[in-house]
C-alpha cells in the first residue's frame, strides 16, 4: 500500500491476494519458462481449457492493462477473476493495449485503489494462519502428489516441485484430478506456502532434501 509518511513518495499496488501465489509474479513482473503452471492454473480457474500464454510477456501490457491486472489480482481467485485475467493476457498477446470497458466497470472500485504509475511489491512473508489442527494445509497436496507419483520436497514454507509436471496434472483429462489439485494448491497459497520450481526432482532426492514432509 502507499505510505503517505514515506519520504520517497513511492506508490505501490494494494496487497495482491495471497491465493494467486507465484502466478501474480508471472503475470505482472516476469514470465519465466515455467509459465506453464500459471497457464494451467488460469485454465482451471476460468474454465477456458483452450487458453494459452505462449508469447505473453508482462512488458506487453499497456499501463491501463497493467493497472487493471493489478486491480484484479488484489481479489480472490475465482471463475470471474480468472476469466478477466485471461481476457487481459489475450489482448496483450494480440498487441491490443486497450482494456474492455466492461472489465473497467467490473473492477472500478479496485482500480480506484491503485495509484497512477504504481509499482508492484511482492510480499511472500506470510504470517502463520489459524487452520484446523486435524487437517494441516500440506496434507491434501501431499496426498494428491503421492497418488499422482509426483515428487515433492518441503522446506519450512517452501514447497519444491516440478512446475512443469504440476502443470501437466492440472491439465489432466480427469475433471476430479484437476479440481482436487487446484483446491490443494489454493490451500497452500492461503496458508503462506510458496511453490518453487525444481525441475526433474526425483522421489529419492525429495526424501533426501525435504525437512518438513516429502513424497
C-alpha atoms as an extended CHARMM CRD file, in Angstrom:
* protein
*
       215  EXT
         1         1  UNK       CA              0.0000000000        0.0000000000        0.0000000000  PROA      1               0.0000000000
         2         2  UNK       CA              1.0740000000        3.6230000000       -0.4800000000  PROA      2               0.0000000000
         3         3  UNK       CA              2.5100000000        5.0860000000        2.6870000000  PROA      3               0.0000000000
         4         4  UNK       CA              1.9270000000        8.8670000000        2.9020000000  PROA      4               0.0000000000
         5         5  UNK       CA              4.6850000000        9.1050000000        5.5100000000  PROA      5               0.0000000000
         6         6  UNK       CA              7.2430000000        7.5740000000        3.1210000000  PROA      6               0.0000000000
         7         7  UNK       CA              9.6630000000       10.4070000000        2.1960000000  PROA      7               0.0000000000
         8         8  UNK       CA             10.4440000000        8.7570000000       -1.1450000000  PROA      8               0.0000000000
         9         9  UNK       CA              6.8660000000        9.2040000000       -2.2330000000  PROA      9               0.0000000000
        10        10  UNK       CA              6.8080000000        5.7090000000       -3.7630000000  PROA      10              0.0000000000
        11        11  UNK       CA              3.4040000000        4.3100000000       -4.6440000000  PROA      11              0.0000000000
        12        12  UNK       CA              2.6020000000        0.6080000000       -4.5660000000  PROA      12              0.0000000000
        13        13  UNK       CA             -0.2410000000       -1.6080000000       -5.6270000000  PROA      13              0.0000000000
        14        14  UNK       CA             -2.5660000000       -2.6890000000       -2.8210000000  PROA      14              0.0000000000
        15        15  UNK       CA             -1.5840000000       -6.0910000000       -1.4280000000  PROA      15              0.0000000000
        16        16  UNK       CA             -2.1680000000       -8.7840000000       -4.0340000000  PROA      16              0.0000000000
        17        17  UNK       CA             -4.3040000000      -11.6690000000       -2.8230000000  PROA      17              0.0000000000
        18        18  UNK       CA             -2.1700000000      -14.4890000000       -1.4240000000  PROA      18              0.0000000000
        19        19  UNK       CA             -4.1720000000      -17.1530000000       -3.2870000000  PROA      19              0.0000000000
        20        20  UNK       CA             -2.5420000000      -16.1080000000       -6.5730000000  PROA      20              0.0000000000
        21        21  UNK       CA              0.8320000000      -17.2820000000       -5.2750000000  PROA      21              0.0000000000
        22        22  UNK       CA              3.6600000000      -17.2260000000       -7.8230000000  PROA      22              0.0000000000
        23        23  UNK       CA              1.1280000000      -16.6280000000      -10.6250000000  PROA      23              0.0000000000
        24        24  UNK       CA              0.9940000000      -12.9320000000       -9.6990000000  PROA      24              0.0000000000
        25        25  UNK       CA              4.7130000000      -12.5450000000      -10.3750000000  PROA      25              0.0000000000
        26        26  UNK       CA              4.4560000000      -14.4350000000      -13.6650000000  PROA      26              0.0000000000
        27        27  UNK       CA              1.6100000000      -12.1880000000      -14.8070000000  PROA      27              0.0000000000
        28        28  UNK       CA              2.8730000000       -8.7830000000      -13.6470000000  PROA      28              0.0000000000
        29        29  UNK       CA              6.6290000000       -8.9680000000      -13.2510000000  PROA      29              0.0000000000
        30        30  UNK       CA              8.3890000000      -11.6420000000      -15.2830000000  PROA      30              0.0000000000
        31        31  UNK       CA              7.1060000000      -14.5650000000      -17.3080000000  PROA      31              0.0000000000
        32        32  UNK       CA              9.5700000000      -17.4270000000      -16.9890000000  PROA      32              0.0000000000
        33        33  UNK       CA              9.9180000000      -20.6520000000      -18.9290000000  PROA      33              0.0000000000
        34        34  UNK       CA              7.7510000000      -22.2030000000      -16.2280000000  PROA      34              0.0000000000
        35        35  UNK       CA              4.7100000000      -20.1410000000      -17.2030000000  PROA      35              0.0000000000
        36        36  UNK       CA              3.0020000000      -23.4580000000      -17.9990000000  PROA      36              0.0000000000
        37        37  UNK       CA              1.9610000000      -23.6800000000      -14.3340000000  PROA      37              0.0000000000
        38        38  UNK       CA              0.2990000000      -20.2530000000      -14.4220000000  PROA      38              0.0000000000
        39        39  UNK       CA             -1.3020000000      -21.1800000000      -17.7510000000  PROA      39              0.0000000000
        40        40  UNK       CA             -2.7760000000      -24.3790000000      -16.2900000000  PROA      40              0.0000000000
        41        41  UNK       CA             -3.8470000000      -22.5480000000      -13.1260000000  PROA      41              0.0000000000
        42        42  UNK       CA             -5.7750000000      -19.9900000000      -15.2040000000  PROA      42              0.0000000000
        43        43  UNK       CA             -7.2920000000      -22.6590000000      -17.4560000000  PROA      43              0.0000000000
        44        44  UNK       CA             -8.8070000000      -24.3800000000      -14.4490000000  PROA      44              0.0000000000
        45        45  UNK       CA             -9.8120000000      -21.1580000000      -12.7380000000  PROA      45              0.0000000000
        46        46  UNK       CA            -11.5460000000      -19.6540000000      -15.7700000000  PROA      46              0.0000000000
        47        47  UNK       CA            -12.8510000000      -22.8570000000      -17.3190000000  PROA      47              0.0000000000
        48        48  UNK       CA            -11.1540000000      -21.8500000000      -20.5900000000  PROA      48              0.0000000000
        49        49  UNK       CA             -9.4530000000      -25.1450000000      -21.4210000000  PROA      49              0.0000000000
        50        50  UNK       CA             -8.0470000000      -23.7560000000      -24.7010000000  PROA      50              0.0000000000
        51        51  UNK       CA             -6.3000000000      -20.7760000000      -23.0620000000  PROA      51              0.0000000000
        52        52  UNK       CA             -2.5990000000      -20.3750000000      -23.8820000000  PROA      52              0.0000000000
        53        53  UNK       CA              0.0670000000      -18.0000000000      -22.5780000000  PROA      53              0.0000000000
        54        54  UNK       CA              2.6890000000      -18.6800000000      -25.2560000000  PROA      54              0.0000000000
        55        55  UNK       CA              4.1800000000      -15.3740000000      -26.3590000000  PROA      55              0.0000000000
        56        56  UNK       CA              2.8870000000      -13.4200000000      -23.3610000000  PROA      56              0.0000000000
        57        57  UNK       CA              5.2780000000      -11.0960000000      -21.5410000000  PROA      57              0.0000000000
        58        58  UNK       CA              4.3360000000       -8.5530000000      -18.8300000000  PROA      58              0.0000000000
        59        59  UNK       CA              6.1380000000       -5.8560000000      -20.8440000000  PROA      59              0.0000000000
        60        60  UNK       CA              3.4300000000       -6.2550000000      -23.4910000000  PROA      60              0.0000000000
        61        61  UNK       CA              0.8660000000       -4.7970000000      -21.0950000000  PROA      61              0.0000000000
        62        62  UNK       CA             -0.1240000000       -1.1940000000      -21.5980000000  PROA      62              0.0000000000
        63        63  UNK       CA             -0.2140000000        0.9640000000      -18.4620000000  PROA      63              0.0000000000
        64        64  UNK       CA             -4.0020000000        0.6560000000      -18.4260000000  PROA      64              0.0000000000
        65        65  UNK       CA             -3.8280000000       -3.1240000000      -18.7220000000  PROA      65              0.0000000000
        66        66  UNK       CA             -1.1570000000       -3.3660000000      -16.0320000000  PROA      66              0.0000000000
        67        67  UNK       CA             -3.2630000000       -1.3170000000      -13.6450000000  PROA      67              0.0000000000
        68        68  UNK       CA             -6.3150000000       -3.4550000000      -14.3960000000  PROA      68              0.0000000000
        69        69  UNK       CA             -4.3090000000       -6.6520000000      -13.9310000000  PROA      69              0.0000000000
        70        70  UNK       CA             -3.0850000000       -5.4190000000      -10.5580000000  PROA      70              0.0000000000
        71        71  UNK       CA             -6.6010000000       -4.4840000000       -9.5280000000  PROA      71              0.0000000000
        72        72  UNK       CA             -7.9050000000       -7.9430000000      -10.4260000000  PROA      72              0.0000000000
        73        73  UNK       CA             -5.0630000000       -9.6590000000       -8.5570000000  PROA      73              0.0000000000
        74        74  UNK       CA             -5.9820000000       -7.9100000000       -5.3020000000  PROA      74              0.0000000000
        75        75  UNK       CA             -9.0790000000      -10.0930000000       -5.1440000000  PROA      75              0.0000000000
        76        76  UNK       CA             -9.6920000000      -13.7750000000       -4.5110000000  PROA      76              0.0000000000
        77        77  UNK       CA             -9.0280000000      -16.0610000000       -7.4980000000  PROA      77              0.0000000000
        78        78  UNK       CA            -12.3430000000      -17.3610000000       -8.8030000000  PROA      78              0.0000000000
        79        79  UNK       CA            -14.0890000000      -18.0000000000      -12.1160000000  PROA      79              0.0000000000
        80        80  UNK       CA            -14.7860000000      -14.3010000000      -12.7220000000  PROA      80              0.0000000000
        81        81  UNK       CA            -11.2840000000      -13.0260000000      -11.8880000000  PROA      81              0.0000000000
        82        82  UNK       CA             -9.6660000000      -15.9060000000      -13.7860000000  PROA      82              0.0000000000
        83        83  UNK       CA            -11.7170000000      -15.0690000000      -16.8720000000  PROA      83              0.0000000000
        84        84  UNK       CA            -10.8310000000      -11.3810000000      -16.5320000000  PROA      84              0.0000000000
        85        85  UNK       CA             -7.0950000000      -12.1550000000      -16.3350000000  PROA      85              0.0000000000
        86        86  UNK       CA             -7.3880000000      -14.4150000000      -19.3840000000  PROA      86              0.0000000000
        87        87  UNK       CA             -9.0020000000      -11.5800000000      -21.3680000000  PROA      87              0.0000000000
        88        88  UNK       CA             -6.2300000000       -9.1420000000      -20.4260000000  PROA      88              0.0000000000
        89        89  UNK       CA             -3.4940000000      -11.6470000000      -21.3030000000  PROA      89              0.0000000000
        90        90  UNK       CA             -5.0920000000      -12.4780000000      -24.6510000000  PROA      90              0.0000000000
        91        91  UNK       CA             -5.3860000000       -8.7910000000      -25.5450000000  PROA      91              0.0000000000
        92        92  UNK       CA             -1.7230000000       -8.1910000000      -24.6700000000  PROA      92              0.0000000000
        93        93  UNK       CA             -0.6660000000      -11.1820000000      -26.7710000000  PROA      93              0.0000000000
        94        94  UNK       CA             -2.5520000000       -9.6930000000      -29.7420000000  PROA      94              0.0000000000
        95        95  UNK       CA             -0.7720000000       -6.3710000000      -29.2710000000  PROA      95              0.0000000000
        96        96  UNK       CA             -4.0400000000       -4.6950000000      -28.2910000000  PROA      96              0.0000000000
        97        97  UNK       CA             -3.3220000000       -2.2630000000      -25.4450000000  PROA      97              0.0000000000
        98        98  UNK       CA             -6.9570000000       -1.3370000000      -24.8790000000  PROA      98              0.0000000000
        99        99  UNK       CA             -8.9460000000       -2.5490000000      -21.8800000000  PROA      99              0.0000000000
       100       100  UNK       CA            -12.5180000000       -3.7620000000      -22.1360000000  PROA      100             0.0000000000
       101       101  UNK       CA            -14.9250000000       -1.1230000000      -20.7790000000  PROA      101             0.0000000000
       102       102  UNK       CA            -16.9580000000       -3.8230000000      -19.0440000000  PROA      102             0.0000000000
       103       103  UNK       CA            -13.8680000000       -5.0080000000      -17.1590000000  PROA      103             0.0000000000
       104       104  UNK       CA            -13.0680000000       -1.4240000000      -16.1770000000  PROA      104             0.0000000000
       105       105  UNK       CA            -16.5870000000       -1.0940000000      -14.7850000000  PROA      105             0.0000000000
       106       106  UNK       CA            -16.4770000000       -4.5140000000      -13.1250000000  PROA      106             0.0000000000
       107       107  UNK       CA            -13.2630000000       -3.6360000000      -11.2430000000  PROA      107             0.0000000000
       108       108  UNK       CA            -13.9690000000        0.0880000000      -10.8250000000  PROA      108             0.0000000000
       109       109  UNK       CA            -13.6430000000        0.0200000000       -7.0140000000  PROA      109             0.0000000000
       110       110  UNK       CA            -10.3730000000       -1.9520000000       -7.0940000000  PROA      110             0.0000000000
       111       111  UNK       CA             -8.9290000000        0.3170000000       -9.7930000000  PROA      111             0.0000000000
       112       112  UNK       CA             -9.6150000000        3.3550000000       -7.6360000000  PROA      112             0.0000000000
       113       113  UNK       CA             -7.1560000000        1.9600000000       -5.0550000000  PROA      113             0.0000000000
       114       114  UNK       CA             -4.2350000000        1.6070000000       -7.4880000000  PROA      114             0.0000000000
       115       115  UNK       CA             -2.0970000000        4.7910000000       -7.6320000000  PROA      115             0.0000000000
       116       116  UNK       CA             -1.0560000000        6.1870000000      -11.0030000000  PROA      116             0.0000000000
       117       117  UNK       CA              2.2270000000        4.6540000000      -12.2350000000  PROA      117             0.0000000000
       118       118  UNK       CA              2.2860000000        2.3930000000       -9.1790000000  PROA      118             0.0000000000
       119       119  UNK       CA              4.9250000000       -0.3040000000       -8.8010000000  PROA      119             0.0000000000
       120       120  UNK       CA              4.3340000000       -3.8490000000       -7.6120000000  PROA      120             0.0000000000
       121       121  UNK       CA              5.7990000000       -5.0480000000       -4.3170000000  PROA      121             0.0000000000
       122       122  UNK       CA              5.5310000000       -8.8230000000       -3.9510000000  PROA      122             0.0000000000
       123       123  UNK       CA              5.2670000000       -9.8600000000       -0.3180000000  PROA      123             0.0000000000
       124       124  UNK       CA              5.6720000000      -13.5570000000        0.4750000000  PROA      124             0.0000000000
       125       125  UNK       CA              6.4780000000      -13.1820000000        4.1640000000  PROA      125             0.0000000000
       126       126  UNK       CA              3.1090000000      -14.5050000000        5.2860000000  PROA      126             0.0000000000
       127       127  UNK       CA              2.0930000000      -14.8950000000        8.8820000000  PROA      127             0.0000000000
       128       128  UNK       CA              1.0920000000      -18.2310000000       10.3630000000  PROA      128             0.0000000000
       129       129  UNK       CA             -2.5730000000      -18.9310000000        9.6950000000  PROA      129             0.0000000000
       130       130  UNK       CA             -5.0980000000      -20.4250000000       12.0860000000  PROA      130             0.0000000000
       131       131  UNK       CA             -6.0060000000      -23.6830000000       10.3780000000  PROA      131             0.0000000000
       132       132  UNK       CA             -7.8090000000      -26.8240000000       11.6130000000  PROA      132             0.0000000000
       133       133  UNK       CA             -5.3430000000      -28.9720000000       13.5150000000  PROA      133             0.0000000000
       134       134  UNK       CA             -6.9220000000      -32.1480000000       12.1720000000  PROA      134             0.0000000000
       135       135  UNK       CA             -6.1110000000      -31.1890000000        8.5570000000  PROA      135             0.0000000000
       136       136  UNK       CA             -2.7960000000      -29.3630000000        8.0350000000  PROA      136             0.0000000000
       137       137  UNK       CA             -2.7180000000      -27.4010000000        4.7440000000  PROA      137             0.0000000000
       138       138  UNK       CA              0.0890000000      -29.5410000000        3.3310000000  PROA      138             0.0000000000
       139       139  UNK       CA             -1.7460000000      -32.8310000000        3.7270000000  PROA      139             0.0000000000
       140       140  UNK       CA             -4.1960000000      -32.5820000000        0.7960000000  PROA      140             0.0000000000
       141       141  UNK       CA             -1.4380000000      -31.5120000000       -1.6290000000  PROA      141             0.0000000000
       142       142  UNK       CA              0.9780000000      -34.2140000000       -0.4720000000  PROA      142             0.0000000000
       143       143  UNK       CA             -1.7520000000      -36.8720000000       -0.5850000000  PROA      143             0.0000000000
       144       144  UNK       CA             -2.6710000000      -35.9970000000       -4.1690000000  PROA      144             0.0000000000
       145       145  UNK       CA              1.0030000000      -35.7690000000       -5.1600000000  PROA      145             0.0000000000
       146       146  UNK       CA              1.5800000000      -39.2450000000       -3.7590000000  PROA      146             0.0000000000
       147       147  UNK       CA             -1.3430000000      -40.6710000000       -5.7470000000  PROA      147             0.0000000000
       148       148  UNK       CA             -0.0480000000      -38.9810000000       -8.8860000000  PROA      148             0.0000000000
       149       149  UNK       CA              3.5230000000      -40.1260000000       -8.1270000000  PROA      149             0.0000000000
       150       150  UNK       CA              4.6750000000      -36.5050000000       -8.2620000000  PROA      150             0.0000000000
       151       151  UNK       CA              7.8520000000      -35.8560000000       -6.2020000000  PROA      151             0.0000000000
       152       152  UNK       CA              7.5620000000      -33.0160000000       -3.6630000000  PROA      152             0.0000000000
       153       153  UNK       CA             10.0440000000      -31.7220000000       -1.0800000000  PROA      153             0.0000000000
       154       154  UNK       CA              9.0800000000      -29.2480000000        1.6590000000  PROA      154             0.0000000000
       155       155  UNK       CA             11.4380000000      -26.8430000000        3.4370000000  PROA      155             0.0000000000
       156       156  UNK       CA              9.5690000000      -24.8190000000        6.0380000000  PROA      156             0.0000000000
       157       157  UNK       CA              7.0920000000      -22.7670000000        3.9810000000  PROA      157             0.0000000000
       158       158  UNK       CA              8.6970000000      -23.6250000000        0.6320000000  PROA      158             0.0000000000
       159       159  UNK       CA              7.2700000000      -26.4520000000       -1.4870000000  PROA      159             0.0000000000
       160       160  UNK       CA              9.6720000000      -27.6950000000       -4.1580000000  PROA      160             0.0000000000
       161       161  UNK       CA              8.0730000000      -29.4140000000       -7.1330000000  PROA      161             0.0000000000
       162       162  UNK       CA              8.4880000000      -29.5540000000      -10.8910000000  PROA      162             0.0000000000
       163       163  UNK       CA              6.1040000000      -26.8140000000      -12.0260000000  PROA      163             0.0000000000
       164       164  UNK       CA              6.0240000000      -28.3660000000      -15.4890000000  PROA      164             0.0000000000
       165       165  UNK       CA              4.9000000000      -31.7020000000      -14.0430000000  PROA      165             0.0000000000
       166       166  UNK       CA              2.4070000000      -29.9260000000      -11.7780000000  PROA      166             0.0000000000
       167       167  UNK       CA              1.0090000000      -28.1040000000      -14.8180000000  PROA      167             0.0000000000
       168       168  UNK       CA              0.5760000000      -31.4050000000      -16.6470000000  PROA      168             0.0000000000
       169       169  UNK       CA             -1.5220000000      -32.7740000000      -13.7870000000  PROA      169             0.0000000000
       170       170  UNK       CA             -3.5120000000      -29.5300000000      -13.5860000000  PROA      170             0.0000000000
       171       171  UNK       CA             -4.3410000000      -30.2040000000      -17.2530000000  PROA      171             0.0000000000
       172       172  UNK       CA             -5.3940000000      -33.7890000000      -16.5160000000  PROA      172             0.0000000000
       173       173  UNK       CA             -8.2730000000      -35.1090000000      -18.6450000000  PROA      173             0.0000000000
       174       174  UNK       CA             -9.8840000000      -36.1910000000      -15.3750000000  PROA      174             0.0000000000
       175       175  UNK       CA            -12.0060000000      -33.3590000000      -14.0200000000  PROA      175             0.0000000000
       176       176  UNK       CA            -11.7930000000      -34.5610000000      -10.4140000000  PROA      176             0.0000000000
       177       177  UNK       CA             -7.9910000000      -34.6240000000      -10.5100000000  PROA      177             0.0000000000
       178       178  UNK       CA             -7.8760000000      -31.0610000000      -11.8530000000  PROA      178             0.0000000000
       179       179  UNK       CA            -10.3710000000      -29.7870000000       -9.2830000000  PROA      179             0.0000000000
       180       180  UNK       CA             -8.7970000000      -31.5050000000       -6.2610000000  PROA      180             0.0000000000
       181       181  UNK       CA             -5.2750000000      -30.4700000000       -7.2290000000  PROA      181             0.0000000000
       182       182  UNK       CA             -6.3230000000      -26.8690000000       -7.8810000000  PROA      182             0.0000000000
       183       183  UNK       CA             -8.0520000000      -26.7180000000       -4.4910000000  PROA      183             0.0000000000
       184       184  UNK       CA             -4.9980000000      -28.1300000000       -2.7080000000  PROA      184             0.0000000000
       185       185  UNK       CA             -2.7390000000      -25.5370000000       -4.3870000000  PROA      185             0.0000000000
       186       186  UNK       CA             -5.0620000000      -22.7030000000       -3.3380000000  PROA      186             0.0000000000
       187       187  UNK       CA             -4.9890000000      -24.0090000000        0.2240000000  PROA      187             0.0000000000
       188       188  UNK       CA             -1.1740000000      -23.9360000000        0.1690000000  PROA      188             0.0000000000
       189       189  UNK       CA             -1.2520000000      -20.3250000000       -1.0440000000  PROA      189             0.0000000000
       190       190  UNK       CA             -3.7110000000      -19.3630000000        1.6840000000  PROA      190             0.0000000000
       191       191  UNK       CA             -1.5150000000      -20.9380000000        4.3580000000  PROA      191             0.0000000000
       192       192  UNK       CA              1.5070000000      -18.9550000000        3.1630000000  PROA      192             0.0000000000
       193       193  UNK       CA              3.3930000000      -21.7240000000        1.3710000000  PROA      193             0.0000000000
       194       194  UNK       CA              5.3700000000      -20.7700000000       -1.7140000000  PROA      194             0.0000000000
       195       195  UNK       CA              5.8200000000      -23.0810000000       -4.6910000000  PROA      195             0.0000000000
       196       196  UNK       CA              9.3800000000      -23.2760000000       -6.0030000000  PROA      196             0.0000000000
       197       197  UNK       CA             10.2920000000      -24.9180000000       -9.2650000000  PROA      197             0.0000000000
       198       198  UNK       CA             12.6260000000      -27.9070000000       -9.0100000000  PROA      198             0.0000000000
       199       199  UNK       CA             12.9840000000      -29.4580000000      -12.4890000000  PROA      199             0.0000000000
       200       200  UNK       CA             13.4810000000      -33.2300000000      -12.6460000000  PROA      200             0.0000000000
       201       201  UNK       CA             13.0030000000      -33.6810000000       -8.8960000000  PROA      201             0.0000000000
       202       202  UNK       CA             13.0120000000      -37.3860000000       -8.0100000000  PROA      202             0.0000000000
       203       203  UNK       CA             11.3680000000      -39.1520000000       -5.0680000000  PROA      203             0.0000000000
       204       204  UNK       CA             14.7800000000      -40.1180000000       -3.6990000000  PROA      204             0.0000000000
       205       205  UNK       CA             16.0170000000      -36.5190000000       -3.8960000000  PROA      205             0.0000000000
       206       206  UNK       CA             12.8070000000      -35.2170000000       -2.3190000000  PROA      206             0.0000000000
       207       207  UNK       CA             13.2880000000      -37.5850000000        0.6140000000  PROA      207             0.0000000000
       208       208  UNK       CA             16.8980000000      -36.5010000000        0.9560000000  PROA      208             0.0000000000
       209       209  UNK       CA             16.3960000000      -32.7260000000        0.8580000000  PROA      209             0.0000000000
       210       210  UNK       CA             12.9180000000      -32.3840000000        2.3620000000  PROA      210             0.0000000000
       211       211  UNK       CA             12.9250000000      -31.3930000000        6.0310000000  PROA      211             0.0000000000
       212       212  UNK       CA              9.2080000000      -30.9370000000        6.6050000000  PROA      212             0.0000000000
       213       213  UNK       CA              7.4440000000      -33.5530000000        4.5480000000  PROA      213             0.0000000000
       214       214  UNK       CA              8.0770000000      -35.1470000000        1.1790000000  PROA      214             0.0000000000
       215       215  UNK       CA              6.6280000000      -37.6760000000       -1.2620000000  PROA      215             0.0000000000
